[in-house]
């Protein structure tokens, strides 16, 4: 696809906006490189598993799936917001029905739930050591509501629960939560024993078991630039509006950035959908439905970047 930054369409953007897109493009390259590494890694790697952090709604999982689809590698996506048992059950089904002895990639989308204290030791054991998901708790039989689930759990059942071998799995976790680094873990330990300190230390232990990629914006220009580059060069709303209207939409977001009720690619899709179906009054609808009118008081009405 022709890069829009080099295309005539950018004449409708001012210098700061073009610079912001270039800044956002550099940040997006970090994500694309991380997904490429995940797609190409092997089980023999010292750190085959990956963890990508960024703000929500920026296309982390979408880009991972796109990279895997391009190469044609087998994978499954598990929603990380599932309960502990829900996650374990999905993994059991994948394990039971996947080809045996073949590396298989698992993308855990928004993995926050399995970072909970009740599951953290199980997660660490999956990534290193025994490389098994060991479930030694009650099995909610009512959740085994399909023959496939019953078959999968019966295949890995033990006397006190079930065990899922994870040595063929390569995990990639995407999250809106950044795993604490070693300095943060040491600082937490120095404050003395507490549940919050233990959580930080445990989460740092997860970080040391994966290849972490923290995508952190230095300023709002990079944030807007990321969204603009994704919209203009990935074609995510091409089915709704043309490039000229996309530029208009992005300029509106720029001018109202500090007062927007959402700053993500989903917001762009919603704005584009409004633009498609209400060609005359779309901006009125944007101002009504996608502006945080309470925050306007804090910004004195000036929400521009």
Secondary structure, DSSP 4 states (H G I P E B T S, - for coil): ---GGGSGGGGGS-HHHHHHHHHHHHHHHHHHHHHHHHHH--TTSTT--EEEE--TTS-HHHHHHHHHHHHT--EEEEETTS-HHHHHHHHHHHHHHSPTTS-EEEEEESGGGGGSTTTHHHHHHHHSTT-EEEE-S---GGG--SHHHHHHHHHHB-SSSEEEE-TTEEEEEEESSPPP-HHHHHHHHHT-S-HHHHHHHHHHHHHTTSEEEE---SSHHHHHHHHHHHHHHH-TTTTTS-HHHHHHHHHHHHHTGGGBS--SHHHHHHHHHHHHH-TTTHHHHHHHHSB-TTTHHHHTT----
